[in-house]
Amino acid sequence: MGIYTALLLVAVVLLICIGSSRLSYRLGVPVLFLFIVLGMIFGSDGVFGLPFDNYQLTEQVCSVALVFIMFYGGFGTSWKEARPVAAQAILLASLGVVLTAGITALFCFGVLGLSVYESLLIGSVISSTDAASVFSILRSKKLSLKHGLASLLELESGSNDPTSYMLTAIVLAAMGGRGQKNVPLQLLSQVLFGLAVGALVAVLATAVLTRVSFEQKGLHTTFLVAVALGCYALAQLLGGNGYLAVYVAGIVLGNSRILHKVELVHFFDGITWLAQVLIFFVLGLLAFPSQIPALLGTAVAITAFLSLVARPAATLAILSWFKVPLRQQFFVSMAGIRGAASIVFAVMAMNAGVPMRLDIFHIVFCVALFSVAVQGTLLPVLARKLGLVGDQEGGGVWKTFTDYQDQEKVQLIELPVVQGDFWCGKAVRDLGLPPELLITMIVRGEETVIPKGGTVIAGGDLLVLGGLGRAQMQALLAQCCSDPQKK
């Protein structure tokens, strides 16, 4: 295939992926699921029959793409929203992953008759959840969750991949006859170096971004790309967990007052979507559907046990200590959708060169497909049935990502004036507005009026008010307009 033909094919695939997003919204299935299907259609066993079976290249490409997904997962996490549920989320992302892996491994060994190491490997690979799939579903259905569940799911899903990665690496090392006696030391090294490198890199990068304004617009985005890649590589070289490092760096940077944050959010949002398209399509391209029927029974059994027993048991064991109601626990357990990271870890296992009887890639591939298709489709219905959907202003899924507008000192809201209401016929100085509110501009037809104390407000005007917080401004407006002494 020539270079121009390859570029044309890439462009066509990206356009098809973008176009398929409308179909995913209607079906309630994550658009990422359709990307995998498209990859299978283009793959060796698909309609177009593109030959591709390079596990090593797939691991390298997906590992780099995961760096940006993990970094933006942290960068987009609002610590203010996540703090109340941080302890629950961190325990689910660490101890919960270990419990899920262990319980699933017991099932694979005791019921399916797999070997000890293969059982542990499967449990480790599929023990983390996929944040991209969960939030793709919730946003496509415009669901805003109550009780901080969106923040809990975001923080857990965004931070549990490193734990699954560590478990997978340790099991592979044991299968290769190395490292069995140093498991505690390996875990400690992975966590400590991951946390330390992520925090240190983030602090240094924050210092640069708050003090330096690059001459060329756009260099700050290039700087953060270098920060994410360098953070991952440095942590890996030191024996730490690179994914944990970039996630921590993302959280620190995303919750700091850095310059050009609006541009950074938009840039990394686009880069992350491109990385997700790349991962899911390449993984679909790597799959051979003709090999799936022989593994279908094993994959279905593992998916059912993982979704109905292992994940709920781990969730119950942790969230019960926080006295979380059972219906919320049930929803959190059902939101534990498997996705790209699990398949990437399975590719890593295929490249490890350890003896395996099972085709772990296609088994995990099927588990992820079933999880996304079944759990993903039922998740919005389940949220409504359990009464966990709130209003759009209540936070939930729409407020879990770092709202970079909240970092600005002043926010603006618009208020249309109707003839005969509280505002009509009054001068600005006579409104008795609290000092926290300021009318910054009046739009009157085609004219823009900069208000003064004597400016009289008329019906049909559009007032633009400024203040320090949207919720506080709305509360002050409601109080002002309802106070009899001000009418």
C-alpha positions in Angstrom: 0.0 0.0 0.0 1.4 3.4 -1.0 1.7 6.3 1.3 -1.0 8.3 -0.4 -3.4 5.4 -0.4 -2.7 4.8 3.3 -3.3 8.5 4.1 -6.5 8.5 2.1 -7.6 5.3 4.0 -6.9 7.0 7.3 -8.9 10.1 6.3 -11.9 7.9 5.2 -11.8 5.9 8.5 -11.7 9.0 10.6 -14.7 10.5 8.7 -16.6 7.3 9.1 -15.9 7.2 12.8 -17.1 10.8 13.2 -20.2 10.1 11.2 -21.0 7.0 13.2 -21.3 9.1 16.4 -24.9 10.1 15.4 -25.8 6.4 15.2 -24.3 5.7 18.6 -26.3 8.5 20.3 -29.5 7.0 18.9 -28.7 3.4 20.0 -27.3 4.5 23.4 -24.1 2.5 22.7 -20.7 4.2 23.1 -19.4 5.5 19.8 -16.1 3.8 20.8 -17.9 0.4 20.4 -18.6 1.3 16.8 -15.0 2.2 16.3 -14.0 -1.4 17.2 -16.6 -2.8 14.9 -15.3 -0.6 12.1 -11.8 -1.9 12.8 -13.1 -5.5 12.5 -14.8 -4.6 9.2 -11.6 -3.3 7.8 -9.4 -6.1 9.3 -8.1 -9.4 8.0 -11.4 -11.2 8.4 -13.5 -8.2 7.5 -15.0 -6.9 4.3 -11.9 -5.0 3.2 -9.5 -7.7 4.4 -6.6 -5.4 5.4 -3.8 -7.8 6.7 -2.8 -6.8 10.2 -1.6 -9.0 13.0 1.3 -7.0 14.5 0.8 -7.2 18.3 4.1 -5.4 19.1 3.2 -2.4 16.9 -0.3 -2.4 18.4 1.0 -2.3 21.9 3.4 0.6 21.1 0.7 2.7 19.4 -1.9 2.0 22.1 0.5 2.7 24.9 1.3 6.2 23.6 -2.4 6.8 23.0 -3.2 5.7 26.5 -0.7 8.3 27.9 -2.9 11.1 26.5 -6.1 9.5 27.6 -4.8 9.1 31.1 -3.3 12.6 31.2 -6.5 14.3 30.0 -8.5 12.1 32.4 -6.6 13.7 35.3 -6.5 17.1 33.7 -10.3 17.1 33.3 -11.1 15.9 36.8 -12.4 18.6 39.1 -10.9 17.9 42.5 -13.4 20.2 44.1 -16.2 18.0 42.9 -14.3 14.8 43.5 -13.0 15.5 47.0 -16.2 14.3 48.9 -16.0 10.9 47.2 -12.2 10.7 46.8 -11.7 8.0 49.5 -14.4 5.8 48.0 -13.1 6.2 44.5 -9.4 5.6 45.4 -10.3 2.5 47.3 -12.4 1.2 44.4 -9.5 2.0 42.0 -7.0 0.1 44.1 -8.4 -2.4 46.5 -11.5 -2.8 44.4 -9.4 -3.7 41.3 -7.4 -6.3 43.3 -10.6 -7.9 44.7 -12.2 -8.0 41.3 -9.1 -9.6 39.8 -8.9 -12.1 42.6 -12.5 -13.2 42.6 -12.5 -13.5 38.8 -9.3 -15.5 38.9 -11.0 -17.9 41.4 -13.9 -18.4 39.0 -11.5 -19.0 36.0 -9.5 -21.6 38.0 -12.3 -23.3 39.9 -15.1 -23.3 37.4 -13.5 -22.9 33.9 -10.6 -25.1 34.8 -7.8 -22.7 33.6 -4.3 -22.9 35.1 -3.5 -20.7 38.1 -1.4 -18.2 36.2 -3.8 -17.9 33.2 -6.6 -17.4 35.7 -4.7 -14.7 37.5 -3.7 -13.1 34.2 -7.3 -12.9 32.9 -8.5 -11.5 36.3 -5.7 -8.8 36.3 -6.2 -7.8 32.7 -10.0 -7.2 32.9 -10.0 -5.8 36.5 -10.2 -2.1 35.5 -13.1 -0.1 34.1 -13.3 2.2 31.1 -14.0 5.8 31.8 -14.3 6.8 28.1 -17.2 4.3 27.6 -19.0 5.2 30.7 -19.0 8.9 30.1 -19.7 8.6 26.4 -23.0 6.9 27.3 -23.9 9.3 30.1 -23.2 12.4 27.9 -24.9 11.0 24.9 -28.1 10.6 26.9 -27.6 13.9 28.8 -27.8 12.2 32.1 -26.8 14.1 35.2 -26.3 11.8 38.2 -27.2 12.5 41.8 -25.2 11.9 45.0 -21.8 12.6 43.5 -22.0 9.4 41.5 -20.6 11.0 38.4 -17.5 12.3 40.3 -17.1 8.9 41.9 -17.2 7.0 38.6 -14.9 9.5 36.9 -12.2 9.4 39.5 -12.4 5.6 39.9 -12.5 4.9 36.1 -9.7 7.4 35.5 -7.4 6.0 38.1 -7.9 2.3 38.2 -6.0 1.4 35.0 -2.6 1.8 36.7 -3.6 -0.9 39.3 -4.7 -3.3 36.6 -1.5 -2.6 34.7 0.6 -3.3 37.8 -1.2 -6.6 38.5 -0.8 -7.6 34.9 2.9 -6.9 34.9 3.5 -8.8 38.1 1.6 -11.9 36.9 3.5 -11.8 33.6 6.8 -11.6 35.5 5.8 -14.6 37.6 4.8 -16.5 34.5 8.2 -15.8 33.0 9.9 -17.1 36.1 11.1 -13.8 37.5 10.1 -11.5 40.3 7.9 -13.9 42.3 9.6 -13.0 45.6 9.7 -9.3 45.0 6.0 -8.6 44.4 5.6 -6.3 47.5 8.7 -4.4 46.4 7.5 -4.1 42.8 4.1 -2.8 43.9 5.7 -0.2 46.3 8.2 0.9 43.5 5.4 1.3 41.0 3.2 3.3 43.3 5.8 5.5 44.9 7.8 6.4 41.8 4.6 6.9 39.9 3.2 9.3 42.4 6.5 11.1 43.0 7.3 11.6 39.3 3.7 12.7 38.5 3.7 15.2 41.3 7.2 16.6 40.7 6.6 17.0 36.9 3.3 18.6 37.5 4.7 21.1 40.0 7.5 22.1 37.6 5.1 22.3 34.6 2.7 24.4 36.7 5.5 26.8 37.6 6.4 27.3 33.9 2.8 27.7 32.7 2.0 30.3 35.4 5.1 32.4 34.9 5.9 32.0 31.2 3.9 33.3 28.3 5.2 31.7 25.1 5.7 34.1 22.2 4.0 31.8 19.7 0.4 30.9 20.5 0.1 27.2 20.6 3.5 26.4 22.1 1.9 25.9 25.5 0.0 23.0 24.1 3.2 21.6 22.6 4.8 22.1 26.0 2.1 20.0 27.8 2.4 17.2 25.1 6.1 17.0 26.0 5.2 17.1 29.7 2.8 14.1 29.4 5.2 12.0 27.3 8.2 12.9 29.4 6.3 12.1 32.7 5.3 8.7 31.4 8.8 7.8 30.1 10.6 9.0 33.2 8.4 7.1 35.6 8.8 3.9 33.5 12.6 4.3 33.4 12.7 4.7 37.2 10.6 1.6 37.8 7.4 3.4 38.5 3.9 3.3 36.9 3.9 5.6 34.0 0.1 5.7 33.7 -0.3 6.6 37.4 2.3 9.3 36.9 0.6 11.0 34.0 -2.8 10.8 35.7 -1.4 12.5 38.8 0.3 15.1 36.7 -3.0 15.7 34.9 -4.9 16.2 38.1 -2.4 18.7 39.6 -2.2 20.7 36.3 -5.9 20.6 35.6 -6.7 22.0 39.1 -4.1 24.7 39.0 -4.5 28.3 37.8 -2.4 28.1 34.7 -2.4 30.3 31.6 -4.2 29.4 28.4 -6.4 26.8 30.1 -9.3 27.2 27.7 -7.1 26.4 24.7 -5.5 23.5 26.6 -8.8 22.0 27.4 -10.0 22.2 23.8 -6.7 20.9 22.4 -6.5 17.9 24.7 -10.1 17.1 24.2 -9.4 16.8 20.5 -6.2 14.8 21.0 -7.9 12.4 23.4 -10.7 11.7 21.0 -8.2 11.0 18.2 -6.3 8.7 20.6 -9.5 6.9 21.5 -10.4 6.4 17.8 -6.9 5.1 17.1 -6.9 2.6 20.0 -10.4 1.2 19.4 -10.0 1.0 15.6 -6.5 -0.6 15.8 -7.8 -3.1 18.3 -10.7 -4.0 16.1 -8.3 -4.2 13.1 -6.1 -6.7 15.1 -9.0 -9.0 15.9 -9.9 -12.1 13.8 -13.7 -12.6 14.1 -13.2 -16.2 12.7 -11.4 -17.2 15.9 -14.1 -15.8 18.2 -16.7 -18.7 18.0 -14.4 -21.2 19.6 -13.9 -18.8 22.6 -17.4 -17.5 22.8 -18.6 -19.7 25.7 -15.5 -18.9 27.9 -15.9 -15.1 27.1 -19.6 -15.1 27.9 -19.1 -17.0 31.2 -16.3 -14.6 32.3 -18.3 -11.5 31.3 -21.4 -12.7 33.2 -19.5 -13.6 36.3 -17.4 -10.4 36.2 -20.5 -8.2 35.8 -22.9 -10.0 38.2 -20.6 -11.4 40.9 -17.0 -10.1 41.0 -17.5 -6.4 40.4 -20.6 -6.2 42.6 -18.9 -8.1 45.4 -15.8 -5.8 45.3 -18.1 -2.7 45.2 -20.2 -4.0 48.1 -17.1 -4.8 50.2 -15.8 -1.2 49.9 -18.8 1.1 49.6 -20.7 -0.6 52.5 -18.0 0.9 54.9 -19.1 4.4 53.7 -22.8 3.5 54.2 -23.6 4.1 50.5 -27.2 3.0 49.8 -27.5 -0.3 48.0 -29.1 1.1 44.9 -26.2 3.4 44.4 -23.8 0.6 45.0 -25.6 -1.5 42.4 -25.4 1.3 39.8 -21.7 1.8 40.5 -21.1 -1.9 40.0 -23.1 -2.0 36.8 -21.1 1.1 35.5 -17.9 -1.0 35.7 -17.7 -1.3 31.9 -14.5 -2.9 30.5 -12.9 -1.2 27.5 -9.8 -0.3 25.6 -7.3 -0.5 28.5 -8.2 -4.2 29.2 -7.7 -5.1 25.6 -4.4 -3.2 25.5 -3.2 -5.1 28.5 -4.2 -8.3 26.8 -2.0 -7.3 23.8 0.8 -6.7 26.3 0.4 -10.2 27.6 0.5 -11.6 24.0 3.8 -9.8 23.5 5.3 -10.9 26.8 6.6 -14.2 25.4 5.3 -16.3 28.2 3.7 -19.8 27.6 -0.1 -19.6 27.4 -2.6 -22.1 26.1 -5.4 -19.6 25.8 -5.8 -16.8 23.2 -6.2 -14.2 25.9 -6.4 -11.4 23.4 -9.6 -12.6 21.8 -11.1 -13.6 25.1 -10.6 -10.2 26.6 -11.7 -8.6 23.3 -15.0 -10.4 23.5 -15.4 -9.6 27.2 -14.9 -5.9 26.5 -17.4 -6.0 23.5 -20.1 -7.7 25.6 -19.5 -5.4 28.5 -19.8 -2.2 26.3 -22.7 -3.5 24.3 -24.9 -4.9 27.1 -24.0 -2.9 30.2 -23.5 0.2 28.2 -26.9 0.0 26.5 -28.7 -0.7 29.8 -26.8 1.9 31.9 -29.0 5.0 31.1 -32.2 2.9 31.7 -30.8 1.6 35.0 -29.9 5.1 36.2 -33.5 6.3 35.6 -35.1 3.2 37.1 -33.0 3.6 40.3 -34.0 7.3 40.6 -30.4 8.5 40.3 -30.8 11.1 37.5 -30.9 14.7 38.6 -31.4 18.0 36.9 -28.8 19.4 34.5 -27.8 22.2 36.9 -27.1 19.9 39.7 -23.6 19.0 38.7 -23.4 15.3 37.9 -21.7 14.2 34.7 -21.7 17.7 33.3 -19.8 19.2 36.2 -17.2 16.5 36.9 -14.8 17.7 34.3 -12.8 20.8 35.3 -14.9 23.8 34.4 -12.2 26.1 33.2 -14.6 29.0 33.3 -14.7 28.5 37.1 -11.1 29.5 37.1 -11.9 33.0 35.9 -12.5 35.7 38.5 -15.7 36.9 37.0 -18.6 35.1 35.4 -21.4 36.5 33.3 -25.1 35.6 33.0 -27.8 37.1 30.8 -31.2 38.2 32.0 -34.0 39.2 29.6 -36.3 42.0 30.9 -40.0 41.5 30.3 -42.4 44.5 30.2 -43.9 45.1 33.7 -41.5 43.0 35.8 -39.3 44.2 38.7 -36.6 45.8 36.5 -38.7 47.9 34.1 -38.7 51.7 34.4 -36.0 51.8 37.1 -32.6 53.4 37.0 -29.7 51.2 37.7 -28.9 53.1 41.0 -32.4 52.4 42.2 -32.3 48.7 41.8 -30.6 48.1 45.1 -28.4 45.3 43.7 -26.0 43.7 46.2 -22.4 44.6 45.7 -21.6 41.1 44.5 -23.7 41.8 41.3 -22.9 44.3 38.6 -24.7 45.1 35.4 -21.9 45.2 32.9 -23.9 45.8 29.7 -27.4 46.3 28.4 -28.3 45.0 24.9 -31.2 47.1 23.6 -32.2 46.1 20.1 -29.2 46.6 17.9 -27.6 49.0 20.4 -25.2 48.1 23.2 -25.5 50.4 26.2 -22.8 50.7 28.9 -24.9 51.3 32.0 -24.5 54.2 34.4 -26.3 55.0 37.6 -29.0 57.0 35.8 -29.5 54.5 33.0 -33.2 53.4 33.0 -34.0 49.8 32.2 -36.8 49.1 29.7 -38.9 46.1 28.7 -37.1 44.1 26.0 -33.6 44.9 27.3 -31.1 42.1 27.8 -29.0 42.6 30.9 -25.6 41.1 31.1 -24.6 40.7 34.8 -21.2 39.9 36.2 -20.3 38.2 39.5 -17.9 35.8 41.2 -20.0 32.6 40.8 -23.0 31.6 38.7 -24.9 29.8 41.5 -24.3 32.7 43.9 -25.4 35.2 41.3 -28.6 33.3 40.6 -29.4 33.1 44.3 -28.8 36.8 44.8 -31.0 37.6 41.8 -33.8 35.5 43.2 -33.6 37.1 46.6 -33.4 40.6 45.1 -36.5 40.1 42.9 -38.6 38.5 45.6 -37.8 40.9 48.4 -41.0 43.0 49.0 -38.9 46.0 50.2 -37.2 46.2 46.9 -40.3 46.1 44.7 
